[in-house]
Amino acid sequence: MMRVQSPLVRAMLVATVALIGFNLRPFITGVGPLAGSIQKHTGLGLQGMAMLTLVPMLLMGSVAFIGPALQSAFGARRSVIAALLVICCGCALRLFSMSGWSLIATAALIGLGVAVIQAIFPGIIKREFAGHVGPMMGLYSAMLMGGGALGALTAPAVSSSTGLWFVGLAWFALPAAAALLLAWCFLPLDSGVGRTKGAARLLLARPRTWLLMLCFGLMNGGYTSVVAWLAPAYQKRGWSAEASGGLLAVLAVSQALSALTLPLFARNAPDRRPWLWFTLVMQGIGFAGVALAPGYAALGWVIMLGCGLGGCFALMLIVALDHLPDPAQAGALSALMQGGGFLIAAAPAWLVAVLHEATGGYEAGWLGHLATVLIVALLVLRFCPGRYASAMRASARARQQGTVLPTLAVMPTQDTR
């Protein structure tokens, strides 16, 4: 049952969704533009720098598997508030992170908080905005990408103005504290509706869950590599830290705009696949451009990459929620998709570093991601909405044992009902 809320409270809840999403990426995107300073002062090599992305991604993947259990044990509201506190503390601790390993430890701490939010928050959005899931997931995704833009732009600017590279990373504790305050004041109490206990085990028995993980992971592998290595790649070509950070910010802004607008266009589409293929085409063009002609129309390649990655991220979250009508169960499926997906996505940034050391350039890594885009385009063929119900149906043995999830059925694809 939808809660009756005043327009002001509703508006503040929307702002809470936006600001929470805003805090989930700056700690990653702020690292690339400062790579030179971080390596100089901490002694981290290329593979060590890759750990600043790989470790949080591993946590995002691992923790997502226990997201439904956390929600059952502590409630969605408490879990999100605790996670925001962890993010705030992790960012603040970067003021004292003068070594490579201490910096990686803060990345792990922040990644833990981000992982909990990503595992639980889509279900909250579906519960609180049942009639507007697409636009609200688009807003959440857009603000997530917008936070990435903030990280890429402000980290080198704050570092330059203070003369201290670690301040450029630590200041993100401030927006995290603001999100914590809004969540404390406006995030609704848990309704107690929807069952998640045992959902992970049952959902993992369905091949569709693993397909969603694979597609989400391969797509986000491109994001992790671009965030980790786009700025260093162009610094190698003579760009300054500020200029390469600006390029990363353009990427993030393009992601945000695409994540916000494409779900709006696709909200009444009975089939999301044409929109997913559209985003994959843009990714393919972008990866081909930065691999084969990086010095020509660099801004254009980055915009194409950003639009493709951002739109695909938002649409994949919506596709996962489309599969099940119950918000808690759909949230559990989304959490598992992100869990397996981020475990897969953790590796590519490190692999690009290995390929760079072997070849002396980033081109091989970008071409590898181009091949990955083609693979995902083929896998997306399976996401026919008419088959969602059969894909999520329990096996005959599970039904006989009485362990089937309740009300497994396809989610209507329209967001306005």
C-alpha positions in Angstrom: 0.0 0.0 0.0 1.4 3.4 -1.0 1.9 5.8 1.9 0.0 9.1 2.0 2.6 11.9 2.2 2.5 15.7 2.0 4.0 17.2 -1.2 6.9 18.7 0.9 7.7 15.3 2.5 7.5 13.7 -0.9 9.8 16.3 -2.4 12.3 15.8 0.4 12.2 12.0 -0.2 13.0 12.6 -3.9 15.9 14.8 -2.8 17.1 12.1 -0.4 17.1 9.6 -3.2 19.1 12.0 -5.4 21.7 12.8 -2.7 22.2 9.2 -1.7 22.9 8.3 -5.3 25.2 11.3 -5.6 27.6 9.9 -2.9 28.2 6.5 -4.4 31.0 7.3 -7.0 33.1 10.3 -6.1 35.5 8.2 -4.0 36.4 6.2 -7.2 36.3 8.9 -9.9 38.4 11.3 -7.8 41.4 8.9 -7.9 42.2 8.9 -11.6 42.9 12.7 -12.0 45.2 12.5 -8.9 47.0 9.3 -10.0 50.3 11.0 -10.5 50.3 12.6 -7.0 49.1 9.4 -5.4 51.8 7.3 -7.0 54.5 9.9 -6.1 53.5 10.1 -2.4 52.4 6.6 -1.7 54.7 4.5 -4.0 51.7 2.6 -5.5 52.4 1.1 -9.0 49.8 0.7 -11.7 48.5 -2.6 -10.2 48.4 -1.0 -6.8 46.4 1.9 -8.2 44.0 -0.5 -9.8 43.4 -1.9 -6.3 41.7 1.4 -5.4 39.0 0.4 -7.9 39.2 -3.4 -7.7 38.8 -3.7 -3.9 35.6 -1.5 -3.7 34.1 -3.4 -6.6 34.8 -6.8 -5.0 33.1 -5.5 -1.8 30.1 -4.2 -3.9 29.8 -7.7 -5.3 30.3 -9.7 -2.2 28.1 -7.6 0.1 25.2 -7.5 -2.4 24.7 -11.3 -1.8 23.9 -10.7 1.8 21.8 -7.5 1.1 18.5 -9.3 1.5 19.7 -10.9 4.8 20.8 -7.4 6.1 17.4 -6.0 5.1 15.6 -8.8 6.9 17.8 -8.5 10.0 18.1 -4.7 10.4 15.6 -3.2 8.1 16.2 -1.2 4.9 16.2 2.2 6.6 18.6 1.3 9.3 21.0 -0.4 6.8 21.1 2.6 4.5 21.7 5.0 7.4 24.5 2.9 8.8 26.0 2.6 5.3 26.0 6.4 4.8 27.8 6.8 8.2 30.4 4.3 7.0 30.9 6.2 3.8 31.2 9.5 5.7 33.8 8.1 8.1 35.8 6.4 5.3 36.1 9.6 3.3 37.1 11.6 6.4 39.8 9.0 7.2 41.5 9.8 3.9 42.8 12.9 5.6 45.2 10.6 7.5 45.9 8.1 4.7 49.5 8.8 3.7 50.5 5.3 2.6 49.2 3.2 -0.3 47.8 0.5 1.9 46.0 2.9 4.2 44.4 4.5 1.1 43.3 1.1 -0.2 41.9 0.4 3.3 39.7 3.6 3.1 38.6 2.5 -0.4 37.5 -0.8 1.1 35.6 0.9 4.0 33.8 3.3 1.6 33.1 0.5 -0.8 31.5 -1.5 2.0 29.0 1.4 2.7 28.3 1.8 -1.0 27.8 -1.9 -1.4 25.1 -2.0 1.3 23.2 0.9 -0.3 23.4 -0.5 -3.8 22.1 -3.8 -2.6 19.1 -2.4 -0.7 18.1 1.0 -2.2 16.5 -0.2 -5.5 13.9 -2.1 -3.5 13.2 1.0 -1.4 12.7 3.0 -4.6 10.3 0.5 -6.0 8.4 0.4 -2.7 8.1 4.2 -2.3 7.6 5.1 -6.0 5.7 2.1 -7.3 4.0 4.1 -10.1 7.2 5.8 -11.2 10.0 3.2 -10.9 11.6 4.1 -14.3 12.0 7.8 -13.8 13.1 7.4 -10.2 15.6 4.8 -11.0 16.8 7.1 -13.8 17.1 9.9 -11.2 19.0 7.7 -8.8 21.4 6.5 -11.6 21.8 10.0 -13.0 22.8 11.4 -9.6 25.1 8.4 -9.1 26.9 9.4 -12.3 26.7 13.1 -11.4 28.6 12.3 -8.2 31.2 10.7 -10.4 31.5 14.0 -12.3 31.8 15.8 -9.0 34.7 13.6 -8.0 36.6 13.9 -11.2 36.2 17.7 -11.3 36.7 18.7 -7.7 39.3 16.2 -6.5 42.1 17.8 -8.5 40.7 21.3 -7.9 40.7 20.9 -4.1 44.0 19.2 -4.2 45.5 22.1 -6.2 44.0 24.8 -4.0 45.2 23.2 -0.8 48.4 21.7 -2.0 47.5 18.4 -0.4 46.4 15.6 -2.6 44.6 13.7 0.2 42.3 16.6 0.9 41.0 16.3 -2.6 39.8 12.9 -1.7 38.7 13.5 1.9 36.3 16.4 1.3 33.7 14.0 0.0 32.8 13.3 3.6 30.8 16.6 3.5 28.1 15.5 0.9 28.0 12.1 2.6 27.1 13.8 5.9 24.4 15.8 4.1 22.9 12.6 2.7 23.1 11.0 6.1 21.1 13.9 7.6 18.4 13.7 4.9 18.1 9.9 5.2 17.7 10.2 8.9 14.9 12.8 8.6 13.0 11.6 5.5 13.7 8.0 4.7 10.4 6.2 5.7 10.2 3.5 8.2 10.1 0.0 6.9 6.6 -1.2 6.1 7.2 -4.8 6.9 5.7 -5.7 3.6 7.5 -8.2 1.3 9.6 -11.2 2.3 13.3 -11.4 1.6 14.3 -14.2 4.0 15.7 -17.1 1.8 15.1 -15.0 -1.3 18.8 -15.1 -2.3 19.0 -18.9 -2.3 15.9 -19.3 -4.3 16.8 -16.6 -6.8 20.2 -18.1 -7.3 18.6 -21.3 -8.4 17.2 -19.5 -11.5 19.4 -19.2 -14.6 17.9 -15.7 -15.3 19.6 -14.3 -12.2 23.0 -15.4 -13.4 22.3 -14.0 -16.9 21.5 -10.6 -15.3 24.7 -10.8 -13.3 26.8 -11.5 -16.4 25.3 -8.7 -18.4 25.6 -6.2 -15.6 29.1 -7.2 -14.8 30.5 -7.1 -18.3 28.9 -3.7 -18.8 30.2 -2.3 -15.5 33.7 -3.7 -16.3 33.8 -1.1 -19.0 32.9 1.6 -16.5 35.6 0.6 -13.9 38.3 0.5 -16.6 37.3 3.9 -18.0 37.1 5.5 -14.6 40.5 4.0 -13.5 42.5 4.6 -16.7 40.9 7.2 -19.0 42.6 10.1 -17.1 46.1 8.4 -16.9 45.8 7.4 -20.6 45.4 11.0 -21.6 48.0 12.2 -19.1 50.4 9.9 -20.9 49.5 11.8 -24.1 50.5 15.1 -22.4 47.2 16.2 -20.8 47.4 17.9 -17.3 45.7 16.4 -14.3 43.0 19.1 -14.4 42.4 18.6 -18.2 42.2 14.8 -17.9 39.9 15.2 -14.8 37.7 17.4 -16.9 37.5 14.7 -19.6 36.4 12.2 -16.9 33.9 14.8 -15.7 32.5 15.0 -19.2 32.2 11.2 -19.2 30.3 11.3 -15.9 28.0 14.2 -17.0 27.2 12.3 -20.2 26.4 9.2 -18.0 24.1 11.2 -15.8 22.2 12.8 -18.6 21.8 9.4 -20.4 20.8 7.6 -17.1 18.2 10.3 -16.5 16.7 10.6 -20.0 16.7 7.1 -21.4 14.5 5.6 -18.7 12.0 8.3 -19.3 11.9 7.5 -23.0 11.7 3.8 -22.3 9.2 4.0 -19.4 6.2 2.9 -21.5 8.1 0.5 -23.9 6.9 -3.0 -23.5 10.4 -4.2 -24.4 13.5 -2.5 -23.1 15.9 -4.3 -25.4 16.0 -1.8 -28.3 17.1 0.9 -25.8 19.7 -1.4 -24.3 21.1 -2.1 -27.8 21.1 1.6 -28.4 23.4 2.1 -25.4 25.6 -0.7 -26.4 26.1 0.8 -29.9 27.2 4.0 -28.2 29.7 2.1 -26.0 31.1 0.3 -29.0 31.7 3.6 -30.9 33.3 5.1 -27.8 35.7 2.2 -27.1 36.7 2.0 -30.7 37.4 5.7 -30.8 39.6 5.8 -27.7 41.5 2.7 -28.8 42.0 3.6 -32.5 42.0 7.4 -32.6 42.5 8.7 -29.1 43.9 12.0 -30.2 41.1 12.7 -32.6 37.8 13.9 -31.3 38.6 12.7 -27.8 35.6 14.6 -26.4 33.3 13.0 -28.8 34.5 9.5 -27.9 34.1 10.2 -24.2 30.6 11.5 -24.6 29.6 8.4 -26.6 31.1 6.2 -23.9 29.4 8.1 -21.1 26.0 8.1 -22.7 26.3 4.4 -23.5 27.5 3.3 -20.0 25.1 5.5 -18.1 22.0 4.6 -20.0 22.9 0.9 -19.9 23.4 1.0 -16.1 20.0 2.6 -15.4 18.2 0.3 -17.9 19.7 -2.8 -16.4 18.5 -1.9 -13.0 15.0 -1.3 -14.3 15.1 -4.6 -16.2 15.9 -6.5 -13.0 13.1 -4.8 -11.1 10.7 -5.6 -14.0 11.1 -9.3 -13.4 9.1 -9.4 -10.1 6.1 -7.5 -8.8 6.9 -7.5 -5.1 9.3 -4.7 -4.1 11.3 -6.7 -1.6 11.8 -9.6 -4.0 12.6 -7.4 -6.9 15.1 -5.6 -4.7 16.6 -8.9 -3.8 17.0 -9.8 -7.5 18.5 -6.4 -8.2 21.0 -6.9 -5.3 22.1 -10.3 -6.6 22.5 -8.9 -10.1 24.7 -6.1 -8.7 26.5 -8.6 -6.5 27.6 -11.0 -9.2 27.9 -8.1 -11.6 30.4 -6.1 -9.5 32.4 -9.2 -8.8 32.8 -9.6 -12.5 33.4 -5.8 -13.0 36.2 -5.8 -10.4 38.7 -7.6 -12.7 38.8 -5.5 -16.0 40.5 -2.4 -14.5 43.3 -4.7 -13.2 43.5 -6.5 -16.5 43.9 -3.3 -18.4 46.8 -2.5 -16.1 48.4 -5.9 -16.9 47.8 -5.3 -20.6 49.4 -1.9 -20.3 52.5 -3.3 -18.7 52.7 -6.0 -21.4 52.0 -3.7 -24.4 53.1 -0.3 -23.2 49.7 1.2 -24.0 46.0 1.2 -23.2 44.7 0.3 -26.7 44.5 -3.5 -26.0 42.4 -2.9 -23.0 39.9 -0.7 -24.8 39.7 -3.2 -27.7 38.9 -5.9 -25.2 36.0 -3.9 -23.9 34.8 -3.4 -27.5 34.6 -7.2 -27.8 32.8 -7.4 -24.5 30.1 -5.0 -25.8 29.4 -7.3 -28.7 29.0 -10.2 -26.3 26.5 -8.3 -24.1 24.5 -7.3 -27.2 23.9 -11.0 -27.9 23.0 -11.8 -24.3 20.4 -9.0 -24.2 18.4 -11.0 -26.7 17.2 -13.2 -23.8 15.5 -10.3 -22.0 12.1 -10.7 -23.7 9.5 -9.3 -21.2 7.0 -12.0 -22.3 9.3 -14.6 -20.7 10.0 -12.9 -17.4 7.3 -15.0 -15.6 8.6 -18.3 -16.9 12.2 -17.3 -16.2 11.4 -16.5 -12.6 9.1 -19.5 -12.0 10.3 -22.0 -9.4 11.3 -25.5 -10.3 8.8 -28.3 -9.8 10.9 -29.6 -6.9 10.8 -26.2 -5.1 7.1 -25.9 -5.5 6.6 -29.4 -4.0 8.8 -28.4 -1.0 6.7 -25.2 -0.5 9.8 -23.0 -0.9 8.6 -21.0 -3.9 8.7 -17.2 -3.6 5.2 -15.8 -3.3 3.5 -14.0 -6.3 6.3 -14.7 -8.8 5.0 -13.0 -11.9 6.2 -10.6 -14.6 6.2 -6.9 -13.5 4.2 -4.7 -15.8 6.6 -2.8 -18.0 4.7 0.5 -17.8 5.7 2.8 -15.0 2.4 4.7 -14.9 -0.4 2.3 -13.8 
